[in-house]
Amino acid sequence: MVLSVEISGLLEERLRRLVDLGIYASVAEIVREAVRTFLKEMDLKKIALEMYLKKKASFQYVTEFAEETYETMIDYMLSRGIMPLIGAFTREDVAPLYPGTYVLDSLTLYVVYKSNIVDLLNVLRKKGYKFVVLNDLNNTLEVLEAKRMLRGLSYSGAIESVSRKGPRERKGLYSLNEIASLEYANEAKARLLSDDIRTRELAREMGVEAFSSASILATLSDELDTLKLSEYVYGYRSVPCLLPQEVVESWISR
């Protein structure tokens, strides 16, 4: 997207003098540098938090806006007494999955590796499930796999990459990857796996079935022993992700 800015009068004259003196190559270069300096002086995390609380932007969008990682944005919110809307809020959010293709967005990719739930994806793949991310997350996927192997764990390889061009423009207060993932799921008749509660709300408005990654635990809860299931629950909550206590109790007290 290209923005046009009208500059006239004495301000325009001063800018053009800087160009004439050879200090800058063009007025456009001066404006870009001025904007960069202006943004550096702003508290982007504070503004992002305001958007999250007042404008109901998705967690993925505000993290991208603040130019932070998911981990640092979560820590920032928690330090201000705010629990991000990540994970499963109701029992419906952890409904068992059925075989088919599931598209993971950026946040969910982070969550499944952080919580080690990615270990279970290959179990489901053997049962007819397929897990994909869009190709703009290839580098992220490779880094997460590398970090996994540095921890002494085996290469997962459970998530495939699919090619799709992202949307040209943002739609609402959602990240480009969220919108692209939703559009791909809609086009491919797939389902969305998202731990961003607001993203799932948008998905359902678009007619796309959406689940949290905790649904993976629900799907395999009868096959995992109580200790192993407890470890995954602990890993999920430590991200931290929301998870209804009644759901946890139903799993652990089998």
N, C-alpha and C positions, 0 to 999 in steps of 0.2 A: 504494500500500500504506500502510495506517495502522498505526502502532505504538502500543501502550498501555504506559504507564509508571506503576508504582505508587509513589506518594510519600506517606509518612505521618509522624506524629510531629512532632518539632521542626522538621524540614526543611519539612514541609508548612505548618506554622504560619508560618514565616518567609516562605515564598513568598506565602502569602495576605496577610500583612501588607503586602508590597510592592504587591500589587494594591489593597488597601484604601487605601493612601496615594496611589494614583493614578500610581505610577511605571510600572506596566505595566497593560495592559488585562486580562490574564488570566494564569493560571498557565501555560497552554500557550505563551503568548508568551515567558515567562521561560525555559521549557525549550528552545524553539527557539533563542533567542539564546545560551543556554548551550552548546548543541550546536554551533552555528556557531563560537563562540569556541574550543571544544575542538578542532574540526577544523582551524581556522586554525593552531593551535599544533602540530599533528601534521605530520610529514614525509610527505605523501601519496605522493610519488614513491618514497621509500624503501620504504614499505609495498607500493606497486604492484609494485616490483621483486621483493620477497619473494614476492608472489603469483605473479608470472611464473615465478620459478625453482622455487618449492616446490609451488605448487598447479596449475601448468601452465595458468594463465589465458591467454586469447588476448591478443595484443598490443593489439588494439582495445579490449578490456575494460580493461586496466590503464591505457591512455592516458586513457580516459574517466574512470576512477576517480581518477586523479591530477589531473584537470582540466587536462591539458596538450594541446598540439597534437602531431601525429605527429612533426613535425620536432624539437620540443624533447625529446620522450620518446626518440626515437632517439639524439639527442646525449647525453642523460643516460645511457643504457645504454652507449653506446660509451665514454663517459668513465670507465666502471667496467669496461671490458674485456669487455663482453657484446655480442655481435652478435645483434640481434633476429631471430627466426625469420620473416623476411619474404622473399618471393621464391620461387625454385625450388630445391629441395634435391636432387631426383633428375631423371633424364632423363624420367621419367613426368610430372613436374610441368610439362614444357614440350612435351607432346604437341600436335601441330597441332590446331587447332579445325576443326569441320565446321559447315556452315551451320545457323543456328537462333538462338534467343534466349539471350542471356547477361546475367545480373544481376550488376552490380558492387556490392560493398559499399563502405563508407566509405573504408577504407584503400586499396582498389584504385583508387578514384576519384582519391585523392591521388597514387598512384604513376603512373598513366597520364599525368597532367598534368605531374607533376614530371619524368618521364623523356622527355616528348614523344611517347610511344607513342600518345597520343590522335590524333596525326597520321594514323595508319594505320587508324583505325576506319572512316573514310568509304570507304577502299579496300575494306574487307571488307563494308561495307553494300551496296555495288554487287554483291556476290557472294552476297547472300542472308543476311547476318548482321545481327542486331539487338542493340543494346546499351542496357540500361535501368538506371536506379536508382530506388529508391523515393522517393516525393514528399517524405519528410522530409529528403532531401539536396538539395532544390531550391536553397536558399540557398547551400549549399556549391558546387554546380555553377555557379551564376551568378558567384560570387566567383572560382572557378578560371578561368572563361572571361574574366572581366574582367582578371585578372592576365596571362593569355595575350595578350590584345590590347594590354596596356600594354608587352609585350615586342616589339611590332611584328608579332605573328603574327595570322593571320586567325581569325575566329570559327569554331570547330570544328562545333558543333551535331550532333556524331555520337552523342550519348547522349540518349536520351529519358527522360522521367519517367513513372512509372506510379503510380497511386493504390492504396494499401493501408494499412490501419490496422496499426500495429505491435502486437507482443504485449503483453498487459496486464502480464505479469510477466517478469522475467529467468529464463533457463533456464541454470543453470550459470554459469561464469565467462566469459560472452560478452556483448558489448554488445547493446543492443536492436536496433540496425540490422543486426547480423550475423544474429540470430535471425529478424528480419522478412524479410531478404533470402533466407535459406534457406527459410523457409516459403513465400515467394512463388515461388521457383524450383521447389519441390516441387509446389505447387498448379498452376502454369502449365506444368509439364513443360518447364521451361527448365533451363539449366545455370548454375552459379555461377562467376564470375570473381573469385577472391580471392587476394591476395598474402600473406594471413595463413596460414601453414602449418597452424596449429592449427585455423583455421576450415575449411580444406579437409578436414582429418581428420574433423571433425564432420560435414561435408557428406556424406562418403562413408559414414559410419555411418548417416546418414539416407536413403541411397540416392540422393543428388543428385550428379550428375557435377560435378566441380570442377576448375578449371584456374588456373594463375597467369597474369598478364597477359603473361608472357614467351612464352606459347603463341601470342600474336599475332605475335611475331617468327618463331616456328617456322613458322607458317602462311604467312607471306609471304617467308621467307628466300630462296627461289629467284627471287623477283621483284625483290628489292632488290640493288643493287650492293654490293660488299664494303665500300666506304667508308661508305655510308649505313647499312648494317646495323651496322657498327662503332660509328657514332655513337649508335644506339639502344641497343646493348649497353652502351656507356659511360654513357649517361643512366640506364639501369636500375640498373646497379651503383652509380652515384653517389648513389642515393636514401638509403641503400644497400640493394640487394636481393641476395640470394644468387642465383647462377647457376652451374650446374656447368661447370667449365672444359672438360670434354670436349665439351659441347654447343657452347660458344663456338668451340672449335677446329674442329668439324665445319662450322660456318657460315662461318667466315672462310677456311678452307682449301679451299673448293669449287673 
